């Protein structure tokens, strides 16, 4: 490709990615209403923004660190709080991730390899889902891909590798402030890649890696230190923790308990551990499409060397570009395959809470390895081993696509994709120059048809709730794309109830409700703060009954919304102390009017 053609293709890739991620973005509404309520609170109060509080007065935080909410909150402050202003930065993060992945691959491989990697990243169904959603995973993946780019630059830098490694460490640190310990799963791959292939001496590489570690601790630790050292009375309660501690939240609820299963399990694959988790239709539909190709590519990139003679040199440059060295290619595989294997192993073996959308963390390494490996194998297709690898990859991909598409479609599409894959495999084995363009087109079609179909379906329907899945709503788990679990969607909050809470303007909190599942839609529908008793699922030990009674006595809460049948001392006390009123099917207690004795 000429330089002009490469630039045009790159711009087209980013433009089409932006269109796809922004198209009909309003359709998802407030997406995950738990985080949307926190974004709304942050748009009202800087204190709530800094601590990632669920409500503007800052009674309790969400159960994550605030990185992603900071970005969405700033957008809401700039454009006014709405579904669009909240989700816009998420979509732009997707475009940025594709751009950075292209840059990572392009450092060592040809433009076609980088473009193919970018396309695969852009159309991976779970990428399309999460970059149009308000969960922290979008920013997490952008930051980790940025860290991978920084390490890539450090490896090839003659003069400033330390600066790039420090940047990589700081990015991982901020990723920790986005989704806590999941950010650390890429550390072995980043560190080993640089230690293996950095241009400086061994001790300089060790020093630079240590500097990256210090930058990581500072990048993620400053906020943790502030929250942990601040008196509890001066900040919100740390949602998700049992002891009001951000360290406990990071290392316990969002750390070791996710691996060990000591936390309550949730998600369709929570009971199944091992590789069979990835074969669950809900998980497979998010990420499995090109996973075998990525693994085949990693092996090919490691074992295949430059061909002999002029023809081999041409093939070498077609795959890798000019000026690339073998140690750089080896570091590329260590970085991306290490990311894929370590993160993937944790996801399939973890015995605690796991959700299928976590699989977005596997999308960058799958895309990078597949793009580079497929172009390498194609450039070496005159060799039997390369043709066999391409044929095997085509058949595996076609089989996976057929299985997944068959679950969601009764039409001809699954059979068409399977036929394309078989034809591509057959033509590769024949290896006729007459069918070179046709074979390449069939290979690309086999690789992209399945995930692109799921991605289009993801864009075309509403995705919301706490456990969204990419793909058609008729697929396994598709019904999970509704509202908050056991709660009420914002659009379903009765107008009479909205008007009632709107009238509670003289109170710190218009109402209180057990769990965020009930409180979030009320907060979003009215714009009034609502206390989520017990936090996300109603099990956090705050507020105590004494605390709640004090808030009522000081005229800070007007109503109690009785919407969840969880055993709760506060709900029991309210039911026995105040007279219920039914408003559009919702039981409401006016906390200013006790039941006459």
VENPEQUI-V264722 format. One record per run of one state. SS is the DSSP state (h for helix, s for strand, l for the rest). FROM is the first residue (numbers start at 1). LEN is the number of residues. Records with the same first field share a line. If there is no record, write none. Layout:
SS: FROM-LEN  FROM-LEN
This chain:
l: 1-2  23-2  29-4  45-1  52-1  54-6  62-5  80-3  107-4  124-1  131-6  157-4  198-4  230-2  235-2  238-8  261-15  280-1  304-5  321-5  350-6  380-4  409-4  431-2  461-17  482-8  493-2  503-6  515-1  527-3  534-11  554-3  563-6  584-2  595-3
h: 3-20  25-4  33-12  46-6  67-13  83-24  111-13  125-6  137-20  161-37  202-28  232-3  246-15  276-4  281-23  309-12  326-24  356-24  384-25  413-18  433-28  478-4  490-3  495-8  516-11  545-9  569-9
s: 53-1  60-2  237-1  509-6  530-4  557-6  578-6  586-9
